[in-house]
């Protein structure tokens, strides 16, 4: 295959493989490389962030700052894993989100799906079949042989952290054989890992295809993938195969295709109306590989619309991108608060979609903070979005931003119908001309 056909196929491969290659970067840094500053725990164990995300966190882009995370990477090849979620207060948001290696969400345990009762839940691989063991509330079956359990536990205020820890300490993962008190099955072969590639820093690396081949061996072919996977064999993309570096002419065509794929993702991102388009189940995407890739590029491991929606902001009230050279205001009038069943938050990110280090160590303003904010005479409140302090009396409402380009994300957890049907409009971010 030569010329334009090879470029087009490389473009397809890049868009299809981007989520898996980026997911591997998380697998490797969180569960494999013990020298990584972001190493969490080995497979089939659970680890906790004891604080909310900060500017020190660099692996996952656009993390939320409302819910300390817990993580459990699960190897489902030998047997299923049982995940335990404890009972918790009715007004607290606690969730377990299950993602496969494609980044599809294949299950949730949240107040929306399970109330606040908690329970034991079985996570099985694609080849497992069996009845529901005694004590198990529900079975979730992953399409891939590894999966991630991503937990979020809401922090109301800094003084609440010990209550978050108490909930985290009751999260548990264990093998099914251990849960039912039976002998363990024959263990699977040891995993032999390849080095990761950071697709954001090096999107045209030929190592992209080596990582993709590694991932695909643990990802049984899906119906909607079959035709594309067959085509990709011609450029060396096959499960578990070592990737053979092609000649320079072929490499040049592949690089051009990868660039074209990235450009297509950037253009698709410009048309995104809300996060509902970018995250969800396999059924939600229906073979839309481009939207899945854009979601990963924008913020891997986001929630589906039923659990969460991002409702802005893409720019200021005049459609201009945010820049810390200017100051901005968000005015919430009485009645402007978003209709949510859980909570909402507005978070600042730098130009790389990472949290911005600032003198207040404040990355977010959210609904649990409303009682602490300075209120306007009309009963609403104003947020000050700027690089320099707005003055001591206004700092409680200040969300510091970089002096350069930045982004804002407005999150709504368990959104109400007005958010889901796009009839709720978030208050605009208005640029203020400084004297």
C-alpha positions as CSV (number, residue, x, y, z in Angstrom):
1,X,0.0,0.0,0.0
2,X,1.4,3.4,-1.0
3,X,0.5,7.0,-1.1
4,X,-2.8,8.5,-0.1
5,X,-4.2,5.1,0.9
6,X,-1.5,4.6,3.5
7,X,-1.9,8.1,4.9
8,X,-5.7,7.6,5.2
9,X,-5.2,4.3,6.9
10,X,-2.7,5.7,9.4
11,X,-5.2,8.5,10.1
12,X,-7.8,5.9,11.0
13,X,-5.4,3.9,13.1
14,X,-4.4,7.0,15.0
15,X,-8.0,8.0,15.8
16,X,-8.9,4.4,16.7
17,X,-5.8,3.8,18.8
18,X,-5.4,7.1,20.6
19,X,-7.6,6.2,23.5
20,X,-5.9,2.8,24.1
21,X,-2.4,4.2,23.8
22,X,-3.2,7.0,26.3
23,X,-4.9,4.5,28.6
24,X,-1.7,2.4,28.6
25,X,0.2,5.5,29.8
26,X,-2.0,5.5,32.9
27,X,-1.8,1.7,33.3
28,X,2.0,1.9,33.2
29,X,2.5,4.9,35.5
30,X,-0.2,3.9,38.0
31,X,0.2,0.1,38.3
32,X,3.5,-1.0,36.8
33,X,6.4,1.5,37.1
34,X,7.1,1.7,40.8
35,X,9.6,4.5,40.1
36,X,6.8,6.7,38.7
37,X,5.9,9.6,41.0
38,X,2.3,8.7,40.3
39,X,2.5,5.0,41.0
40,X,-0.6,3.9,42.9
41,X,-0.7,0.1,43.5
42,X,-0.2,-3.2,41.6
43,X,-3.0,-4.9,39.8
44,X,-6.0,-6.2,41.9
45,X,-5.2,-3.8,44.7
46,X,-6.6,-0.4,45.6
47,X,-4.8,2.9,46.2
48,X,-6.1,6.2,47.4
49,X,-5.4,9.8,46.8
50,X,-5.8,11.2,50.3
51,X,-6.2,14.7,49.0
52,X,-8.0,16.2,46.0
53,X,-5.9,16.6,42.8
54,X,-3.3,19.3,42.8
55,X,-0.8,21.0,40.4
56,X,1.6,18.1,41.2
57,X,-0.6,15.7,39.3
58,X,0.6,15.4,35.7
59,X,-0.5,12.1,34.2
60,X,-4.3,12.6,33.9
61,X,-5.3,15.8,32.3
62,X,-8.2,18.0,33.5
63,X,-8.6,16.1,36.9
64,X,-11.5,17.2,39.1
65,X,-10.7,18.9,42.4
66,X,-13.9,18.0,44.2
67,X,-13.5,14.3,44.9
68,X,-10.3,12.5,46.1
69,X,-9.8,9.5,43.8
70,X,-9.2,5.9,44.5
71,X,-7.9,3.5,41.9
72,X,-8.0,-0.2,41.3
73,X,-6.5,-1.7,38.1
74,X,-8.0,-5.1,37.7
75,X,-6.4,-8.1,35.8
76,X,-9.5,-10.2,35.0
77,X,-7.8,-12.9,33.0
78,X,-7.7,-15.6,35.7
79,X,-10.9,-14.8,37.6
80,X,-13.3,-12.0,38.4
81,X,-12.7,-9.3,41.0
82,X,-15.2,-8.4,43.8
83,X,-15.3,-4.6,44.6
84,X,-16.9,-3.5,47.9
85,X,-18.4,-0.1,48.3
86,X,-19.5,0.9,51.9
87,X,-22.6,2.6,53.0
88,X,-22.3,6.4,53.1
89,X,-24.3,9.6,54.0
90,X,-27.3,10.4,51.8
91,X,-26.0,13.9,50.9
92,X,-22.5,12.7,49.9
93,X,-21.5,11.8,46.3
94,X,-19.5,8.5,46.2
95,X,-19.1,6.6,42.9
96,X,-17.3,3.7,41.4
97,X,-16.8,4.1,37.6
98,X,-15.7,1.1,35.6
99,X,-13.7,1.6,32.4
100,X,-12.4,-1.0,30.0
101,X,-9.2,-0.7,27.9
102,X,-11.1,1.0,25.1
103,X,-12.0,3.7,27.7
104,X,-15.7,2.7,27.4
105,X,-17.7,2.9,30.6
106,X,-19.2,-0.5,31.3
107,X,-20.7,0.1,34.7
108,X,-21.4,2.5,37.6
109,X,-22.1,2.2,41.3
110,X,-23.3,5.6,42.4
111,X,-26.2,7.2,44.3
112,X,-28.0,7.3,40.9
113,X,-27.7,3.5,40.4
114,X,-27.5,2.1,43.9
115,X,-28.5,4.8,46.4
116,X,-26.1,5.1,49.4
117,X,-26.4,1.5,50.5
118,X,-23.1,0.2,49.1
119,X,-22.5,-3.5,48.6
120,X,-20.3,-6.1,46.9
121,X,-20.1,-6.0,43.1
122,X,-18.5,-8.6,40.8
123,X,-16.3,-7.4,37.8
124,X,-15.7,-10.1,35.3
125,X,-13.6,-10.4,32.1
126,X,-15.1,-11.1,28.6
127,X,-14.6,-14.9,28.8
128,X,-16.2,-15.4,32.3
129,X,-19.6,-17.1,32.7
130,X,-21.3,-18.1,35.9
131,X,-24.1,-17.4,38.2
132,X,-24.3,-14.6,40.8
133,X,-22.4,-15.7,43.9
134,X,-24.2,-15.3,47.2
135,X,-23.7,-11.7,48.6
136,X,-23.1,-10.1,45.2
137,X,-25.5,-7.3,44.3
138,X,-24.6,-7.1,40.6
139,X,-22.2,-8.4,37.9
140,X,-20.4,-6.1,35.5
141,X,-18.7,-7.7,32.5
142,X,-15.8,-6.0,31.0
143,X,-15.3,-6.3,27.2
144,X,-11.5,-6.4,27.9
145,X,-9.3,-8.5,30.1
146,X,-8.2,-5.6,32.2
147,X,-10.3,-2.8,33.6
148,X,-10.1,0.2,35.8
149,X,-12.2,0.9,38.9
150,X,-12.1,4.6,39.4
151,X,-13.6,5.8,42.7
152,X,-14.7,9.4,43.5
153,X,-15.5,10.5,47.1
154,X,-16.9,14.0,47.6
155,X,-15.0,16.3,49.9
156,X,-17.3,19.0,51.3
157,X,-14.6,21.2,52.8
158,X,-11.0,20.8,54.0
159,X,-12.2,19.9,57.5
160,X,-14.2,17.0,56.0
161,X,-11.1,15.1,54.8
162,X,-11.1,12.6,57.7
163,X,-14.6,11.5,56.8
164,X,-13.5,11.0,53.2
165,X,-10.6,8.8,54.4
166,X,-12.9,6.7,56.5
167,X,-15.0,5.9,53.4
168,X,-11.9,5.2,51.3
169,X,-10.6,2.8,53.9
170,X,-13.7,0.7,53.4
171,X,-13.3,0.4,49.7
172,X,-12.1,-3.1,48.9
173,X,-11.1,-5.3,45.9
174,X,-10.4,-9.0,46.1
175,X,-10.5,-12.0,43.8
176,X,-13.7,-14.0,43.6
177,X,-12.0,-17.1,45.0
178,X,-10.9,-15.2,48.1
179,X,-14.4,-13.7,48.4
180,X,-16.1,-17.1,48.4
181,X,-13.3,-18.9,50.3
182,X,-12.4,-21.3,47.5
183,X,-8.9,-22.2,46.1
184,X,-7.6,-19.8,43.5
185,X,-7.6,-20.9,39.8
186,X,-4.4,-21.3,37.8
187,X,-2.8,-17.9,37.5
188,X,-2.4,-16.2,34.2
189,X,1.0,-15.7,32.6
190,X,3.0,-12.8,33.8
191,X,2.5,-9.5,31.9
192,X,5.4,-8.3,29.9
193,X,5.1,-4.6,29.4
194,X,6.4,-2.2,26.8
195,X,7.4,1.4,27.5
196,X,4.6,3.9,27.2
197,X,4.4,6.9,24.9
198,X,2.9,10.3,25.8
199,X,0.7,11.0,22.8
200,X,0.2,14.6,23.8
201,X,3.9,15.3,23.8
202,X,4.9,13.0,20.9
203,X,1.8,12.3,18.8
204,X,3.7,11.0,15.8
205,X,6.0,8.6,17.5
206,X,6.2,5.2,15.7
207,X,6.2,3.6,19.2
208,X,2.5,4.5,19.2
209,X,1.9,1.4,17.1
210,X,3.9,-0.9,19.4
211,X,1.8,0.2,22.4
212,X,-1.4,-0.3,20.4
213,X,-0.3,-3.9,19.5
214,X,0.4,-4.6,23.2
215,X,-3.0,-3.3,24.3
216,X,-5.0,-5.1,21.6
217,X,-3.9,-8.6,22.8
218,X,-6.1,-8.0,25.9
219,X,-9.0,-6.5,23.9
220,X,-11.1,-9.1,22.2
221,X,-12.4,-7.8,18.9
222,X,-15.7,-6.0,19.0
223,X,-18.2,-6.2,16.2
224,X,-17.9,-2.6,15.3
225,X,-14.1,-2.8,15.2
226,X,-13.7,-5.9,13.1
227,X,-13.5,-4.3,9.6
228,X,-11.0,-1.7,10.7
229,X,-8.8,-4.2,12.6
230,X,-8.6,-6.3,9.5
231,X,-7.4,-3.3,7.5
232,X,-4.8,-2.3,10.1
233,X,-3.0,-5.6,9.7
234,X,-1.5,-4.1,6.5
235,X,0.4,-1.5,8.4
236,X,1.7,-3.9,11.1
237,X,-1.1,-3.5,13.7
238,X,-1.9,-6.9,15.1
239,X,-2.5,-8.0,18.7
240,X,0.6,-9.1,20.7
241,X,2.9,-8.6,17.7
242,X,6.2,-6.7,18.0
243,X,5.9,-3.7,15.8
244,X,8.4,-3.7,13.0
245,X,9.6,-0.2,12.0
246,X,8.9,0.3,8.3
247,X,11.2,2.0,5.7
248,X,11.5,5.8,5.7
249,X,9.0,6.4,2.9
250,X,6.4,4.4,4.8
251,X,7.2,6.1,8.0
252,X,6.7,9.5,6.4
253,X,3.2,8.4,5.2
254,X,2.3,7.1,8.6
255,X,3.4,10.3,10.3
256,X,1.3,12.4,7.9
257,X,-1.7,10.2,8.6
258,X,-1.1,10.6,12.4
259,X,-1.0,14.4,11.9
260,X,-4.2,14.2,9.9
261,X,-5.8,12.2,12.6
262,X,-4.8,14.7,15.3
263,X,-6.1,17.6,13.1
264,X,-9.5,15.8,12.7
265,X,-9.7,15.4,16.5
266,X,-9.0,19.1,17.0
267,X,-11.6,20.1,14.5
268,X,-14.2,17.7,16.1
269,X,-13.4,19.2,19.5
270,X,-14.3,22.7,18.2
271,X,-17.9,21.4,17.5
272,X,-18.4,19.8,20.9
273,X,-21.4,21.2,22.7
274,X,-21.0,19.3,26.0
275,X,-19.1,16.4,27.5
276,X,-22.2,14.2,26.9
277,X,-20.8,13.7,23.4
278,X,-17.4,12.5,24.5
279,X,-17.8,10.0,27.3
280,X,-19.9,6.9,27.9
281,X,-20.6,3.3,27.1
282,X,-19.8,1.3,24.0
283,X,-23.5,1.5,23.1
284,X,-23.4,5.3,23.5
285,X,-20.6,5.7,21.0
286,X,-21.9,3.2,18.5
287,X,-18.6,2.9,16.6
288,X,-17.9,6.7,16.7
289,X,-14.1,6.4,17.2
290,X,-13.5,10.1,16.5
291,X,-15.7,11.3,19.4
292,X,-14.2,8.7,21.7
293,X,-10.7,9.9,20.8
294,X,-11.6,13.5,21.3
295,X,-13.0,12.7,24.8
296,X,-9.7,11.1,25.7
297,X,-7.7,14.0,24.3
298,X,-9.9,16.5,26.2
299,X,-9.9,14.6,29.5
300,X,-9.5,10.9,29.7
301,X,-11.9,8.9,32.0
302,X,-14.7,11.4,32.1
303,X,-18.2,10.5,33.2
304,X,-21.2,9.7,31.1
305,X,-24.0,12.3,30.8
306,X,-26.3,10.6,33.4
307,X,-23.6,11.0,36.0
308,X,-22.0,14.2,35.0
309,X,-22.0,16.9,32.4
310,X,-19.6,19.6,31.6
311,X,-21.5,22.7,30.6
312,X,-18.7,25.1,29.6
313,X,-16.7,27.2,29.3
314,X,-15.2,27.3,25.8
315,X,-14.5,31.1,25.9
316,X,-15.7,34.4,27.3
317,X,-19.1,36.0,26.7
318,X,-17.8,37.2,23.3
319,X,-16.4,33.9,22.2
320,X,-12.8,34.8,22.8
321,X,-10.3,32.3,24.4
322,X,-9.3,32.9,28.0
323,X,-6.1,34.7,28.6
324,X,-4.6,35.7,32.0
325,X,-3.6,39.0,30.7
326,X,-7.2,40.0,31.2
327,X,-9.6,39.8,34.2
328,X,-13.0,38.1,34.1
329,X,-16.2,37.9,36.2
330,X,-18.9,35.3,36.6
331,X,-22.0,36.8,38.1
332,X,-24.5,34.3,39.6
333,X,-27.9,35.9,40.2
334,X,-30.4,34.4,42.5
335,X,-31.8,31.4,40.6
336,X,-28.8,31.0,38.4
337,X,-27.4,28.0,40.2
338,X,-27.3,24.8,38.0
339,X,-30.0,22.2,38.8
340,X,-28.0,19.2,40.1
341,X,-28.8,16.3,42.4
342,X,-25.2,16.1,43.6
343,X,-22.9,19.2,43.2
344,X,-21.3,21.6,40.7
345,X,-17.8,23.1,40.4
346,X,-15.8,25.5,38.3
347,X,-12.1,24.5,37.8
348,X,-9.1,26.4,36.3
349,X,-6.6,24.6,34.1
350,X,-3.5,25.9,32.4
351,X,-2.8,25.7,28.7
352,X,-1.8,22.0,29.0
353,X,-5.1,21.1,30.8
354,X,-3.3,20.7,34.1
355,X,-4.0,22.3,37.4
356,X,-2.5,25.7,37.9
357,X,-0.1,26.3,40.9
358,X,-1.1,29.5,42.6
359,X,-0.6,31.3,46.0
360,X,-4.0,30.2,47.4
361,X,-3.6,26.6,46.3
362,X,-7.1,27.0,45.0
363,X,-8.0,25.3,41.8
364,X,-11.8,25.2,42.1
365,X,-14.9,26.9,43.4
366,X,-17.8,24.6,44.0
367,X,-21.3,24.4,45.5
368,X,-20.2,23.3,49.0
369,X,-18.2,26.6,49.2
370,X,-21.3,28.8,48.6
371,X,-21.8,29.5,52.3
372,X,-18.3,30.8,52.6
373,X,-18.5,33.2,49.6
374,X,-19.0,36.9,49.8
375,X,-22.5,37.6,48.7
376,X,-23.7,40.5,46.5
377,X,-26.4,42.9,47.8
378,X,-29.0,41.3,45.5
379,X,-28.4,37.9,47.1
380,X,-26.2,36.5,44.3
381,X,-22.5,36.3,44.2
382,X,-19.6,37.2,41.8
383,X,-16.6,35.1,41.1
384,X,-13.3,36.9,40.2
385,X,-11.3,35.0,37.5
386,X,-8.0,36.7,37.1
387,X,-4.2,36.3,37.7
388,X,-3.7,39.1,40.3
389,X,-5.6,39.2,43.5
390,X,-8.8,41.3,43.3
391,X,-8.1,42.6,46.8
392,X,-8.3,41.1,50.3
393,X,-12.0,41.6,50.7
394,X,-12.7,39.8,47.4
395,X,-10.2,37.0,47.7
396,X,-12.7,34.5,49.1
397,X,-14.4,34.7,45.7
398,X,-11.2,34.7,43.7
399,X,-10.3,31.8,41.3
400,X,-6.6,32.4,40.4
401,X,-5.6,31.8,36.8
402,X,-2.2,31.8,34.9
403,X,-0.8,34.9,33.4
404,X,-1.1,33.1,30.0
405,X,-3.8,31.1,28.2
406,X,-6.0,29.0,30.5
407,X,-9.3,27.0,30.5
408,X,-12.3,26.8,32.7
409,X,-14.5,23.6,33.2
410,X,-18.0,23.9,34.7
411,X,-18.9,20.4,36.1
412,X,-22.3,19.3,37.1
413,X,-22.7,15.9,39.0
414,X,-26.0,14.1,38.5
415,X,-27.4,16.9,36.4
416,X,-31.0,17.7,36.3
417,X,-33.2,17.6,33.2
418,X,-32.6,21.3,32.3
419,X,-28.9,20.5,32.0
420,X,-29.4,17.3,30.1
421,X,-31.7,18.9,27.5
422,X,-29.5,22.0,27.3
423,X,-32.2,24.5,28.4
424,X,-30.0,25.6,31.4
425,X,-27.5,28.3,30.4
426,X,-24.5,28.9,32.7
427,X,-23.8,32.5,33.6
428,X,-21.3,34.0,31.1
429,X,-17.7,34.7,31.8
430,X,-17.4,38.5,31.2
431,X,-14.0,40.1,30.4
432,X,-13.4,43.2,32.4
433,X,-11.5,46.1,31.0
434,X,-8.9,47.0,33.6
435,X,-8.1,50.7,34.2
